[in-house]
Amino acid sequence: MRLLPIRLLPDNTAIDFVRYRFAAYAFSLLLVVATLGSLAINGLNLGIDFKGGMLVEIQSTRPIDPAALRGRLAEAGLGAAEVQQFGKPTEALIRLDSDQLGTTEAQQAAPRIRAALGEGYEFRRTELVGPRVSAELFRDGALATALAILGIALYVWFRFEWQFGVAAMIATAHDVIVTLGLLSVTELEFNLTAIAALLTLAGYSINDTVVVFDRIREALRKHKRMPMAELINLSINQTLSRTILTSGTTLVAILPLLFFATSTLLNFTVALVWGILIGTFSSVFVAAALLLHLPAIRNAETEPEIPDEVVSQ
């Protein structure tokens, strides 16, 4: 029995994506400006991985009052502690920055917190990172993200043409920057898990873009005299069903994490869900359309058309 391919859209779909490219550029520019503004005003909510210090996750059998908890910690000599409620009312995070902890004091902080809170609290997670290690982690994480984007651009450059590489780098950097802006606006913790989400997003985004670029390359061989705008529209429409299906199934797999994730995975899940949406948008509306603003890939006036049977061989 032969299984038929799933088609969410008819084969003759002819949406004029190129027509809306300037609206898409404006929307993308708005998101980037909002990201830069949020980073300038709010910055990133750096986690213990990048800021250094101590993080303690606690759970109580009763609802936690952050103000009362801060008061008890202040009485124990931990007045600089930050208490943040998250998830359930019975869960909270206690943070102590590295500049408020000496080496000896850091080793004693956890027992002092336990003594200050007393009975009825479960310590689910305790993390301690020194300032030197956190600075190195932040530098290495930023470098890894930048090198990933550059490596993606070089890969696309060698596989296709340099114009494709430039467009892919701009689109991928756009997705990563805008996702970084979401983390800044929502004040979700930016730690190594968030870096992993950005790298995952970069790989997912370029996967969609390469599928569209590959179809454009095939169309360039087949339709030598077709205007570039029409050729881009044709290629995006031909891959649109695949793009929707891939993004949809990925979201279906990730959405349960969004609703049931613990604090450890919440930033990763939110960044990935937003990144899939914005990555799909950039692949369809931005990446391919950027080719119209770069030097022509081929000369449509002098090259003859290639029959379909030759292209398929």
N, C-alpha and C positions, 0 to 999 in steps of 0.2 A: 504494500500500500504506500503510495507516494504522498508525503506530507506537503501541503501547499504552504508557501511563505506567508507570514502575517503581513498584511498591508493595512495600515491605519488610514491611509489616504489613497485616493485614486491615482492611477498612473499618469493621468493627464493634468495633475495639479500644476498650476501656473501662477503662483503668487509672485508679485513683483517686489522682491526683497530689496533690490538695489534702489528702488524708488524711495524707500524709507531710510536710506543710509544716513542722511544728515540728521534726521530725528534721532536715530540710534546713536550717532556721534555725540549729539547734544546731551542725551540721557547719560551716556558713559562719562562725558566730561563733567556733568553735574555730580555724578557719584564720586569721581576722583577728587573734585574740589571739596565735596563734603567730607571725604576721607582725610584730605590734607588739613582741613579746618579742625576736624575732631582730633587728629593727632597733635596739632599745634595747641589746642585748648585742653583736651583731656589726656592726651598721650595714651599709653597702653597700660592696662592693669597688669603689670609684670608680676608673675608668680614667683614663688620661692626659687625656682630653677634659675631665673635671670636676675632677681633682686637680692637673693641671699637672705638668710634668716631661718625662722622656724615656722612650720605650719602644722597645726594639730586639728584633726577632724574629730568631733565628738558627737555622741548621740545620747539622748536622755530618754527616760521613760515618760517624762512630762514635757509639755511645751517649754522651750527655752526663752528666757527674757534676756536679750543681749545687753541691755543697760545694767541689769542686776549682775550679770556675769562679769561685765567690765569692772563694776564696783568691787566684786570679790577678788578679782585679779589685781586691782590697784592696791587693795589692802595687803596683798601678798607681795607687794613690791614690783608688780608687773603692770604698772599704770599705762605703759605705752602699747599694751596689747590691743589689737584690733579684733573685735568679735563681729562676725557676720553670719546672719541666719540664711540658710539656703534650703531649697527643697522642702522637706517636711518641717513643721514647727518644732519638731524634736531634734533637729540637726543644726549644727553650727560649725563655723571655722574660726580658729584662733590663730592670729598671725603676729609674729614678732620680727621686725626688720633686723637685718644684720648689723646695722649701725647702732642698734640698741642692745646688742648681745656681744659680750666679749667671749673669748674661747672658753674660759672656765664657766662663765655664766650660762653659756649655751648648753653645756652638759648638764647643768642643774635646772634648766628652765622646765623641762618636762616633769620631773618630780614635783617642782613647786606648783605647776599648774594642777597636777593631780591632787596635791594637798589642798590647794585653794578651792577646788570645785567640790571635793568631798565625794561621798557615795552617790550612786545613781547615775553615773556617767560612764559610757563606754568609749574608750579611745580607739577609734577605727583606723586612724592613720596619723603618723608622725613623720615629718620630713625636716631635715636640717641640712642646709647648704651654706658653705662659706662664701664670702663676698668675692674672693678671687676666682673660685670655681664658677660662680654664677656669671661673672663677667666674661669668662672664656666660653661658657655655654651660649650666651647671648650672641657673642661675636661669631662663633661657629655656626649657630643656627641661621643668622642673617646671611653669612657667606654661603651656606648650603643652598638656601633659597635662591640667591642671586645666580649661583653657578648652575642650578637646575634650569632656570629660565634661559640662560645663555646656552647651555647644552642643548636644550630643546630647539632653540633657533638655529644652531649649527646643524643639528640633525636634519631639520626640514630644509635648510639651505642645500645640503649635499644630496638629499633625496629628490628635491624638486629643482627650484631656481632660487637665486638669492632674494628675489622679490617675495617669494613664499616665506622664506626665513624671517624677513623683516616683519611681515604681517603677522606671522605666528608669534614672534617675540612681543610685539605690541599687544596683541590680544591676550596672551598668557600673563604678561605683566599687569595688564588691566584687571584681569580676574583676581590675581593675588593681591593687588593693592586695594581693590574694592572690598575683598573679604577681610583684609586687615582693618579697613575702616569699620566694618560691621563689628569686629571684636572691640574696637575702640569705643564706638557709640554705645554698645550694650554693656561695656565694662566687664566683659567676660575675662577670665584669667588668661593671660598670654604666657604660656610656658612651652616646654618641649612638646607637649601634646598638640598645641596650636601650630607649632612648626611642622609637625607631622601632617596635620590637616592641610596646611598650605602646599606642602610638597605633593600630597595625594591629589589635591585639587589641580595643581599644575599638570600632572600626568593625565588626569581625566580630561581636562580642558583641551590639551593638545591632541588627545585621541580623537575627539569630535572634529577638531579643525583639520587634522590630517585626512580624515575620511572625505570631507568636503574638497580639500585640495587635490586629493587623488582623483576624484571625479572631474574636477576642473581640468586636470592634466589630460585625462582621457578625452574630454570634450575638445581640448585644444588640438589634439591630433585628428579628431573626427571632423570638426566644424572649423575649417581653416578661415572661412570668410565671415563667420558669425561675429557680430560686435561683442566686445568683451562683457558689457553689461548683461546682454541676453544670455551669454554663455554662463556667466556666474549664476543668474537666476535659474537657468536650466539645471545646473549641477546641484544647487541647494535644494531645489524641489525634488530632484531624483533621490536625494539622501535624507529628505525631511522625515519620512516615515521611520527610517532607521534611527535617526537622531531622537525622535520623540519616544520611540520604544526603548532605546537604551537609557535615556535619562529617566523615563518613567519607572522602569524596573529597578534602577539603582535607587531612586527615591523611595520606592515601596520597601526596599530592603533596609534603608537607613531610618525612615520615619519612626519605627518603633523605638529606636535608640533615642530619638529626639524627645519622646514622651516619657520614657522610662529610664533614661541615662542618669547615672549618679553624677556628682559634681566633678569627678575625675574625667569623665568623657563628655560632659555637656558642651564645653567649648569646641571640642573636636567635631561633635555631631552638628552643632549649629553652623560652624564654618563650612562643613562639607555639604550640608543641605543648601545653604546659600550659594556656595561655590558651584554646585551643579546647575542651579538655576541661572546664575550669571554667566557661567561658562557656556551653557547652551545658547544663551542670548548672544554672546560675543562670537560664537562659532557661526551662527546663522546670519547675524546682522552686521558684524564688524569685521571679522578676519578676512573673509572673501572680498568684501566691498573695498577694503584697503588696497587691493590690487589695482583698482581703477586709478589710484592716485600715485602709483609707482610707474617707473619706465615700462613700456610695453614688453610683454614676454615674448611675443612673436609678431611677425609681419603678416597681417591678414591679406594684404593686397597681392602678394607675389606667390604665396604658397597654395597649391591646388588642394581641393577637397580630397579626403581619403574615404573610399567606400566603406560601409559598415562591416562587410565581411573581412576586409583587410584589418580593421581595427580590432576585431574580435579574435584574430589569430595570435 
